[in-house]
Amino acid sequence: METNQSIIFGPVPSRRLGRSVGINNIPPKICSYSCVYCQLGRAVRMQLERQAFYKPEEISKAVQDKLEETRKAGEKIDYLTFVSDGEPTLDVNLEQEINLLKPLGLPIAVITNASLIWQKDVRNALTKADWVSLKIDTVEENIWRKLDRPHRSLKLSSILEGALAFAKTFKGKLMTETMLLANVNDSILSLRGTADFLGLLQPTTAYLSIPTRPPAEKWAEPPDEHVINRAYQIFEEKVKDVEYLTGYEGNAFAFTGDVEGDILSITAVHPMRNDAVDAFLKRAGANWETVHRMVEKGLLIETEYGRNHFYIRRFGRHPRVNS
């Protein structure tokens, strides 16, 4: 058995999940994908066959030990999260592990690349969780193979069908995450195709991501802010709640009196339309000079979509972030 420290980590701060204790139920880089943007590098073993990696009782004991340690330190925990150095649904014991952790009284999340969701037993396991995030980078086969570099036996059509089947039965919070890469899946046609599918899936929140840590392949670069804003607007036409997931940990949506800080926090989550900025400035007792100064300093980008002007936070290439 590996040490508890290699299986359980945290709690770590997450904008999506608050204070989360991570469960690393897969040994490093055993995965069904070898994504070009993965911060852990290329997969060392590609596989589709589900197997046992750790005994469920070992994981349950490791989590309980971590919770006891954390509570003694007076720290708060919001979620237990299966987030692995590989693909967590490759663990054939995932459902049993979730069931063992349920009595601890904390909601359970699973962050998956969705590659195995066409399998009924995987869908059944995921329905036991309270919060599930599915990776939906594209609905185009050629782009998917270039971007996510899946196991050769996988079929994108089966994955998309499995995701729709899961969404019909899942009672918890369903999230999606779409990683945008410059000149790969960020064209208007590609974005509209992905947005149309998400419109059928109807997740609680659709997250848009960009590479914020050094990727597996150096050429995997994020789009510029104008393209990121365009993606947001296209997704918002189909999904009720769309957010950026760019690694910036700010006090999003809060009004603290720090006008620049508050605007950066909000625009790191979603773009602000011209009228929304105006209303915010009036509420803060500030004027447009503040915004103009932020644009001049390179903190904000002013961009257009349709007939509206938007402001979006400038995103760095690979800043240090929390997950």
KEKE-3310 file (N, C-alpha, C; in steps of 0.2 Angstrom, whole numbers, plus 5000, padded with zeros to 4 digits):
npx = (5004:5002:5008:4997:4999:5001:4989:4979:4976:4977:4966:4963:4961:4947:4938:4927:4923:4925:4933:4942:4946:4957:4956:4967:4965:4971:4986:5000:4998:4991:4980:4966:4967:4979:4981:4986:4987:4989:4995:5002:5010:5014:5003:5009:5005:4993:4976:4960:4954:4945:4951:4957:4966:4969:4964:4947:4944:4956:4957:4946:4950:4961:4956:4947:4957:4964:4953:4951:4963:4963:4951:4956:4965:4957:4952:4941:4931:4923:4921:4924:4934:4937:4950:4962:4979:4978:4965:4950:4939:4944:4946:4940:4933:4927:4913:4911:4920:4915:4903:4907:4912:4902:4895:4902:4897:4900:4898:4902:4913:4917:4930:4931:4937:4927:4929:4925:4912:4902:4901:4890:4892:4901:4893:4884:4892:4896:4883:4882:4889:4889:4892:4898:4910:4912:4923:4921:4928:4926:4915:4919:4927:4940:4947:4945:4954:4966:4968:4964:4970:4966:4964:4966:4955:4944:4928:4922:4908:4902:4905:4899:4885:4885:4887:4875:4865:4869:4867:4853:4849:4856:4856:4862:4874:4879:4893:4902:4918:4927:4941:4950:4960:4972:4968:4964:4952:4944:4937:4923:4914:4917:4916:4902:4897:4901:4894:4880:4879:4881:4870:4860:4864:4863:4871:4873:4883:4893:4910:4923:4940:4957:4974:4984:4995:5012:5010:5009:5013:5023:5017:5004:4994:4985:4970:4968:4961:4950:4945:4942:4931:4922:4919:4913:4901:4895:4893:4884:4873:4867:4868:4863:4871:4887:4905:4921:4936:4950:4960:4963:4961:4950:4940:4927:4913:4911:4908:4920:4925:4937:4939:4946:4951:4939:4933:4943:4941:4928:4928:4937:4929:4918:4914:4911:4898:4897:4886:4885:4897:4896:4885:4891:4902:4895:4888:4900:4904:4913:4922:4923:4936:4944:4942:4947:4960:4964:4963:4973:4984:4985:4978:4965:4955:4947:4934:4923:4907:4894:4884:4888:4899:4912:4921:4936:4946:4964:4972:4986:5000:5006:5003:5005:4994:4979:4970)
npy = (4994:5011:5026:5036:5049:5049:5045:5053:5070:5087:5098:5107:5124:5127:5135:5130:5120:5123:5120:5106:5089:5079:5064:5053:5041:5033:5027:5037:5044:5034:5032:5035:5045:5055:5070:5084:5096:5092:5095:5086:5080:5068:5053:5038:5026:5020:5015:5006:4996:4993:4992:4986:4997:5001:4994:4996:4998:5003:5015:5021:5021:5030:5042:5044:5046:5057:5066:5067:5072:5084:5090:5091:5101:5111:5115:5118:5107:5105:5096:5079:5074:5064:5065:5063:5057:5051:5044:5043:5035:5023:5015:5001:4999:5011:5014:5007:5012:5026:5023:5018:5030:5038:5038:5047:5059:5070:5079:5071:5072:5069:5071:5069:5063:5059:5048:5035:5034:5029:5016:5006:5002:5012:5023:5020:5020:5033:5040:5038:5048:5066:5077:5079:5081:5082:5081:5089:5093:5095:5091:5086:5073:5073:5084:5081:5069:5075:5084:5078:5066:5052:5034:5022:5014:5020:5029:5044:5047:5037:5041:5054:5050:5042:5052:5060:5050:5048:5061:5061:5053:5056:5064:5073:5087:5092:5095:5103:5103:5112:5113:5126:5128:5137:5139:5126:5120:5132:5139:5148:5139:5126:5129:5132:5120:5112:5120:5117:5104:5104:5111:5101:5093:5101:5105:5109:5119:5126:5125:5135:5132:5136:5133:5134:5130:5124:5114:5097:5097:5109:5117:5119:5131:5144:5152:5170:5184:5189:5179:5170:5177:5177:5163:5161:5169:5162:5149:5153:5156:5143:5137:5139:5143:5149:5148:5155:5145:5148:5147:5158:5163:5172:5184:5182:5190:5197:5212:5222:5235:5237:5242:5239:5227:5220:5220:5213:5201:5197:5198:5188:5177:5178:5188:5205:5215:5231:5239:5233:5235:5249:5250:5243:5252:5264:5259:5257:5269:5275:5279:5279:5281:5273:5260:5263:5265:5253:5245:5252:5248:5235:5226:5223:5218:5225:5221:5215:5208:5203:5217:5222:5229:5221:5218:5209:5200:5200:5186:5177:5168:5156:5156:5153:5143:5137:5122)
npz = (5000:4996:5004:5014:5011:4997:4992:4997:4998:5003:5014:4999:4992:4981:4969:4963:4972:4985:5001:4998:5000:4992:4983:4977:4967:4957:4951:4946:4930:4923:4911:4900:4891:4883:4885:4876:4883:4896:4913:4919:4911:4897:4896:4904:4904:4894:4895:4894:4901:4916:4933:4949:4959:4972:4988:4993:5006:5011:5005:5011:5024:5024:5020:5031:5041:5037:5038:5052:5056:5050:5056:5069:5067:5065:5053:5039:5029:5013:5003:4997:4985:4971:4962:4951:4947:4935:4926:4935:4934:4929:4940:4946:4958:4961:4964:4975:4984:4985:4991:5003:5009:5010:5023:5030:5029:5021:5005:4989:4976:4959:4947:4930:4914:4906:4897:4899:4900:4892:4897:4906:4919:4924:4923:4932:4944:4945:4947:4961:4966:4972:4965:4949:4936:4919:4906:4891:4877:4864:4850:4838:4829:4823:4829:4843:4843:4841:4851:4864:4863:4863:4869:4857:4854:4858:4855:4850:4848:4855:4868:4869:4868:4879:4889:4888:4892:4905:4910:4910:4921:4932:4948:4955:4955:4939:4930:4917:4908:4897:4888:4881:4866:4857:4840:4838:4845:4845:4835:4828:4822:4828:4842:4842:4839:4850:4860:4856:4859:4873:4876:4875:4885:4896:4908:4926:4927:4915:4912:4906:4901:4901:4896:4910:4917:4913:4899:4892:4879:4871:4861:4864:4867:4875:4869:4864:4874:4867:4859:4870:4876:4866:4865:4877:4876:4865:4871:4882:4875:4875:4887:4904:4915:4913:4916:4918:4920:4925:4933:4941:4957:4965:4974:4969:4963:4975:4984:4990:4991:4986:4972:4959:4962:4964:4952:4944:4950:4947:4933:4930:4931:4923:4908:4909:4904:4896:4902:4914:4920:4921:4930:4941:4944:4948:4960:4967:4969:4961:4945:4927:4924:4932:4926:4913:4916:4921:4909:4902:4909:4906:4913:4911:4896:4883:4873:4859:4856:4845:4846:4858:4870:4880:4895:4900:4911:4909:4905:4911:4904:4911:4925:4943:4951:4960:4960)
capx = (5000:5006:5007:4991:5000:5001:4982:4975:4979:4973:4962:4965:4955:4944:4932:4921:4921:4927:4939:4942:4951:4957:4957:4970:4964:4974:4993:5002:4998:4988:4974:4963:4969:4986:4980:4992:4988:4990:5000:5006:5014:5010:5002:5014:5001:4986:4972:4953:4951:4945:4955:4958:4972:4970:4958:4942:4945:4963:4956:4942:4954:4966:4951:4946:4963:4964:4948:4953:4969:4960:4947:4960:4968:4951:4950:4934:4931:4917:4920:4928:4935:4941:4954:4968:4985:4976:4957:4947:4934:4947:4946:4934:4930:4925:4907:4911:4923:4910:4898:4911:4914:4895:4893:4906:4893:4902:4897:4907:4914:4922:4932:4932:4938:4921:4930:4922:4905:4898:4900:4884:4894:4904:4888:4881:4896:4896:4877:4882:4892:4884:4894:4902:4912:4913:4926:4918:4932:4924:4911:4922:4932:4947:4949:4946:4960:4972:4968:4964:4974:4962:4966:4964:4949:4938:4924:4919:4901:4899:4906:4894:4879:4885:4886:4868:4862:4871:4863:4846:4848:4860:4852:4867:4876:4882:4897:4906:4924:4930:4948:4951:4967:4972:4969:4962:4945:4941:4934:4916:4910:4919:4912:4895:4895:4901:4888:4874:4879:4880:4863:4856:4866:4861:4874:4872:4888:4898:4916:4928:4946:4963:4980:4987:5002:5015:5007:5013:5016:5024:5013:4997:4993:4978:4967:4968:4955:4944:4942:4939:4925:4917:4917:4908:4895:4892:4891:4879:4866:4864:4868:4861:4877:4894:4910:4928:4940:4956:4965:4963:4957:4948:4934:4922:4906:4910:4909:4924:4927:4943:4936:4950:4952:4933:4932:4947:4938:4922:4930:4940:4924:4914:4915:4906:4896:4898:4881:4886:4902:4893:4881:4895:4905:4890:4888:4906:4906:4919:4920:4926:4943:4947:4942:4952:4967:4965:4965:4980:4989:4985:4974:4958:4954:4940:4932:4916:4903:4888:4884:4890:4906:4914:4928:4938:4953:4969:4975:4993:5001:5006:5004:5004:4987:4976:4965)
capy = (5000:5017:5030:5040:5056:5049:5044:5058:5076:5093:5101:5113:5128:5127:5140:5125:5115:5126:5117:5100:5084:5076:5057:5051:5033:5030:5029:5043:5044:5029:5036:5034:5050:5058:5076:5089:5101:5090:5098:5081:5077:5063:5047:5033:5020:5021:5009:5006:4991:4995:4987:4988:4999:5000:4991:5002:4999:5007:5022:5024:5023:5035:5048:5045:5048:5064:5070:5067:5076:5091:5093:5093:5107:5116:5117:5116:5103:5105:5090:5074:5074:5060:5069:5058:5058:5047:5044:5040:5030:5017:5011:4997:4999:5018:5014:5004:5018:5031:5020:5018:5037:5042:5039:5052:5065:5075:5077:5068:5074:5066:5075:5064:5065:5056:5044:5028:5035:5025:5010:5007:5002:5018:5028:5018:5022:5041:5042:5038:5055:5072:5082:5076:5085:5079:5084:5090:5098:5096:5086:5084:5068:5075:5089:5077:5065:5080:5088:5074:5060:5046:5027:5021:5010:5025:5032:5050:5046:5033:5045:5059:5046:5040:5058:5061:5045:5049:5067:5059:5049:5059:5068:5078:5093:5090:5101:5101:5107:5113:5116:5129:5129:5142:5136:5119:5120:5138:5142:5149:5133:5121:5132:5131:5113:5110:5123:5114:5098:5106:5113:5095:5090:5105:5105:5115:5125:5124:5129:5136:5132:5137:5130:5139:5128:5121:5108:5091:5099:5116:5121:5119:5138:5147:5158:5176:5185:5191:5172:5167:5180:5174:5156:5162:5171:5156:5144:5156:5155:5137:5134:5144:5146:5148:5152:5153:5141:5149:5147:5164:5163:5179:5185:5183:5193:5201:5219:5223:5242:5237:5242:5236:5220:5217:5220:5208:5195:5196:5196:5181:5171:5179:5195:5210:5220:5238:5242:5230:5239:5255:5249:5242:5258:5268:5256:5258:5276:5276:5281:5275:5282:5267:5255:5265:5264:5245:5243:5255:5244:5228:5221:5221:5218:5227:5217:5216:5202:5206:5224:5224:5229:5217:5218:5203:5200:5197:5180:5176:5162:5150:5158:5148:5143:5132:5118)
capz = (5000:4996:5010:5014:5008:4990:4990:5000:4999:5005:5010:4995:4990:4975:4968:4962:4978:4992:5004:4996:5001:4986:4983:4971:4967:4951:4951:4941:4923:4920:4909:4894:4887:4884:4882:4874:4888:4903:4917:4922:4905:4893:4900:4904:4902:4891:4895:4895:4906:4923:4937:4956:4961:4980:4992:4995:5014:5012:5003:5016:5031:5023:5020:5038:5045:5034:5041:5059:5056:5048:5061:5075:5065:5065:5046:5036:5023:5010:4998:4996:4978:4967:4956:4951:4942:4929:4925:4941:4933:4928:4946:4946:4964:4962:4967:4982:4988:4986:4996:5010:5011:5011:5030:5033:5029:5016:4998:4986:4969:4954:4941:4925:4907:4903:4892:4900:4902:4888:4900:4911:4926:4925:4924:4939:4949:4945:4950:4968:4969:4973:4960:4944:4931:4913:4901:4884:4874:4857:4847:4832:4830:4822:4834:4849:4843:4841:4858:4870:4861:4867:4868:4850:4854:4860:4850:4853:4847:4861:4874:4869:4869:4886:4893:4888:4896:4912:4912:4911:4927:4938:4952:4958:4951:4934:4928:4911:4907:4890:4888:4874:4864:4851:4833:4838:4846:4847:4829:4829:4820:4833:4848:4841:4839:4857:4864:4854:4863:4880:4877:4876:4891:4901:4915:4931:4925:4910:4913:4900:4904:4896:4900:4915:4919:4908:4896:4890:4873:4871:4856:4867:4870:4876:4864:4867:4877:4863:4858:4876:4877:4860:4867:4883:4873:4862:4876:4886:4871:4875:4894:4909:4919:4910:4920:4916:4925:4922:4938:4945:4963:4967:4978:4964:4964:4981:4984:4995:4992:4982:4965:4955:4964:4963:4945:4942:4952:4943:4926:4930:4931:4917:4905:4911:4898:4897:4906:4920:4923:4923:4936:4947:4946:4952:4966:4971:4970:4956:4938:4922:4924:4935:4921:4908:4919:4921:4902:4900:4913:4904:4918:4907:4889:4881:4867:4857:4853:4843:4847:4864:4873:4886:4898:4902:4914:4905:4908:4910:4901:4915:4932:4948:4953:4964:4956)
cpx = (5004:5004:5001:4992:5000:4994:4978:4979:4974:4971:4965:4959:4953:4938:4926:4918:4923:4933:4938:4947:4951:4959:4960:4970:4967:4982:4995:5002:4996:4981:4972:4964:4976:4985:4986:4993:4989:4996:5005:5011:5010:5009:5007:5011:4994:4982:4964:4950:4951:4948:4955:4965:4974:4963:4954:4943:4951:4961:4951:4945:4958:4962:4949:4951:4964:4959:4949:4958:4967:4956:4951:4963:4963:4950:4944:4935:4924:4915:4925:4928:4939:4944:4961:4973:4984:4968:4954:4942:4937:4948:4939:4930:4928:4918:4907:4915:4919:4905:4901:4912:4907:4894:4897:4902:4895:4900:4903:4907:4918:4923:4934:4933:4932:4922:4927:4915:4900:4897:4895:4887:4898:4899:4885:4885:4896:4889:4877:4886:4887:4886:4899:4904:4914:4917:4923:4922:4930:4919:4914:4928:4939:4950:4950:4952:4966:4973:4969:4968:4972:4965:4963:4957:4943:4935:4921:4911:4898:4900:4900:4887:4879:4884:4878:4864:4863:4867:4856:4844:4851:4856:4856:4868:4881:4886:4900:4912:4926:4936:4949:4959:4967:4973:4967:4955:4941:4938:4927:4912:4911:4915:4905:4893:4895:4895:4882:4874:4878:4873:4858:4858:4863:4864:4872:4877:4892:4904:4920:4935:4952:4969:4983:4994:5005:5012:5011:5016:5017:5019:5006:4996:4986:4976:4968:4961:4949:4941:4939:4932:4920:4915:4912:4901:4891:4889:4884:4872:4863:4864:4867:4867:4884:4899:4917:4931:4947:4962:4966:4958:4956:4942:4928:4915:4905:4911:4913:4926:4933:4940:4940:4950:4945:4932:4937:4944:4932:4924:4934:4935:4920:4915:4910:4905:4896:4893:4882:4892:4900:4890:4886:4899:4901:4889:4894:4908:4912:4917:4924:4934:4947:4947:4947:4959:4969:4967:4972:4986:4990:4982:4968:4959:4947:4939:4925:4913:4896:4889:4886:4897:4907:4921:4929:4945:4958:4972:4982:4994:5001:5007:5003:4997:4985:4971:4958)
cpy = (5006:5021:5034:5046:5055:5048:5050:5065:5082:5094:5107:5117:5127:5131:5135:5122:5117:5123:5109:5095:5080:5068:5055:5043:5030:5032:5033:5041:5038:5032:5033:5039:5052:5066:5081:5094:5099:5093:5093:5077:5071:5057:5042:5026:5021:5014:5011:5001:4993:4990:4990:4991:4999:4997:4997:5003:5004:5014:5025:5026:5029:5042:5049:5048:5056:5069:5072:5072:5084:5094:5095:5100:5113:5119:5114:5112:5103:5099:5085:5073:5069:5064:5066:5060:5054:5048:5040:5035:5023:5012:5007:4997:5006:5018:5012:5009:5023:5029:5020:5025:5040:5043:5044:5059:5071:5074:5075:5070:5070:5070:5070:5066:5062:5051:5037:5029:5032:5018:5011:5007:5008:5023:5027:5021:5030:5043:5042:5045:5060:5077:5079:5081:5081:5083:5084:5095:5100:5090:5084:5079:5070:5079:5085:5073:5069:5083:5083:5067:5054:5039:5026:5017:5014:5028:5038:5050:5043:5037:5050:5056:5044:5046:5060:5056:5046:5055:5066:5056:5052:5064:5074:5084:5091:5096:5098:5106:5107:5117:5119:5130:5133:5138:5129:5118:5126:5142:5143:5142:5127:5123:5131:5124:5110:5113:5119:5108:5099:5108:5107:5092:5094:5104:5110:5121:5122:5128:5129:5137:5134:5135:5136:5137:5125:5114:5103:5093:5107:5120:5122:5126:5140:5152:5165:5178:5187:5184:5169:5170:5178:5167:5157:5164:5166:5151:5147:5156:5148:5134:5140:5147:5144:5151:5150:5149:5142:5149:5153:5163:5169:5179:5186:5185:5197:5208:5221:5230:5243:5237:5238:5228:5216:5216:5214:5201:5193:5194:5190:5175:5172:5186:5199:5215:5227:5241:5239:5233:5245:5255:5248:5248:5263:5265:5257:5265:5278:5278:5277:5276:5276:5261:5256:5264:5257:5243:5246:5251:5237:5223:5219:5222:5221:5224:5217:5209:5204:5213:5226:5224:5225:5219:5211:5203:5197:5191:5179:5169:5156:5152:5152:5149:5137:5128:5120)
cpz = (5000:5002:5009:5010:5000:4987:4992:5001:5001:5012:5006:4993:4983:4974:4966:4968:4985:4995:5002:4998:4995:4987:4976:4970:4961:4952:4945:4934:4920:4918:4902:4889:4888:4881:4881:4879:4895:4907:4920:4917:4902:4898:4899:4903:4900:4892:4896:4900:4913:4927:4944:4957:4968:4982:4994:5002:5015:5011:5009:5023:5030:5023:5028:5042:5043:5038:5048:5060:5055:5053:5067:5073:5064:5058:5043:5030:5020:5006:4999:4988:4975:4961:4956:4946:4936:4929:4931:4940:4930:4934:4946:4952:4966:4966:4974:4987:4990:4992:5003:5013:5013:5019:5033:5033:5025:5009:4994:4978:4965:4948:4936:4918:4903:4898:4892:4901:4898:4891:4906:4918:4928:4927:4931:4945:4950:4948:4958:4971:4969:4968:4955:4938:4925:4908:4894:4880:4867:4855:4840:4833:4829:4827:4841:4849:4843:4848:4864:4869:4865:4865:4861:4849:4856:4854:4853:4853:4853:4867:4875:4871:4877:4891:4894:4892:4903:4914:4914:4918:4933:4941:4956:4954:4946:4931:4921:4911:4900:4890:4881:4872:4857:4845:4833:4839:4847:4841:4831:4827:4825:4840:4848:4842:4846:4861:4862:4858:4870:4881:4878:4882:4897:4908:4920:4929:4920:4911:4907:4903:4898:4900:4904:4918:4913:4905:4894:4883:4872:4866:4859:4871:4870:4870:4868:4870:4873:4861:4864:4877:4872:4862:4873:4880:4869:4866:4880:4882:4872:4883:4899:4912:4915:4914:4917:4922:4923:4927:4943:4951:4966:4971:4974:4966:4971:4980:4990:4996:4988:4975:4960:4956:4963:4956:4942:4944:4948:4936:4925:4929:4925:4914:4908:4905:4901:4902:4913:4924:4925:4930:4942:4949:4950:4959:4971:4972:4966:4949:4933:4921:4927:4930:4915:4910:4919:4914:4900:4903:4911:4908:4915:4900:4887:4874:4865:4855:4852:4843:4853:4866:4879:4889:4901:4905:4909:4908:4906:4907:4906:4922:4937:4951:4957:4959:4958)
residu = (MET:GLU:THR:ASN:GLN:SER:ILE:ILE:PHE:GLY:PRO:VAL:PRO:SER:ARG:ARG:LEU:GLY:ARG:SER:VAL:GLY:ILE:ASN:ASN:ILE:PRO:PRO:LYS:ILE:CYS:SER:TYR:SER:CYS:VAL:TYR:CYS:GLN:LEU:GLY:ARG:ALA:VAL:ARG:MET:GLN:LEU:GLU:ARG:GLN:ALA:PHE:TYR:LYS:PRO:GLU:GLU:ILE:SER:LYS:ALA:VAL:GLN:ASP:LYS:LEU:GLU:GLU:THR:ARG:LYS:ALA:GLY:GLU:LYS:ILE:ASP:TYR:LEU:THR:PHE:VAL:SER:ASP:GLY:GLU:PRO:THR:LEU:ASP:VAL:ASN:LEU:GLU:GLN:GLU:ILE:ASN:LEU:LEU:LYS:PRO:LEU:GLY:LEU:PRO:ILE:ALA:VAL:ILE:THR:ASN:ALA:SER:LEU:ILE:TRP:GLN:LYS:ASP:VAL:ARG:ASN:ALA:LEU:THR:LYS:ALA:ASP:TRP:VAL:SER:LEU:LYS:ILE:ASP:THR:VAL:GLU:GLU:ASN:ILE:TRP:ARG:LYS:LEU:ASP:ARG:PRO:HIS:ARG:SER:LEU:LYS:LEU:SER:SER:ILE:LEU:GLU:GLY:ALA:LEU:ALA:PHE:ALA:LYS:THR:PHE:LYS:GLY:LYS:LEU:MET:THR:GLU:THR:MET:LEU:LEU:ALA:ASN:VAL:ASN:ASP:SER:ILE:LEU:SER:LEU:ARG:GLY:THR:ALA:ASP:PHE:LEU:GLY:LEU:LEU:GLN:PRO:THR:THR:ALA:TYR:LEU:SER:ILE:PRO:THR:ARG:PRO:PRO:ALA:GLU:LYS:TRP:ALA:GLU:PRO:PRO:ASP:GLU:HIS:VAL:ILE:ASN:ARG:ALA:TYR:GLN:ILE:PHE:GLU:GLU:LYS:VAL:LYS:ASP:VAL:GLU:TYR:LEU:THR:GLY:TYR:GLU:GLY:ASN:ALA:PHE:ALA:PHE:THR:GLY:ASP:VAL:GLU:GLY:ASP:ILE:LEU:SER:ILE:THR:ALA:VAL:HIS:PRO:MET:ARG:ASN:ASP:ALA:VAL:ASP:ALA:PHE:LEU:LYS:ARG:ALA:GLY:ALA:ASN:TRP:GLU:THR:VAL:HIS:ARG:MET:VAL:GLU:LYS:GLY:LEU:LEU:ILE:GLU:THR:GLU:TYR:GLY:ARG:ASN:HIS:PHE:TYR:ILE:ARG:ARG:PHE:GLY:ARG:HIS:PRO:ARG:VAL:ASN:SER)
# end
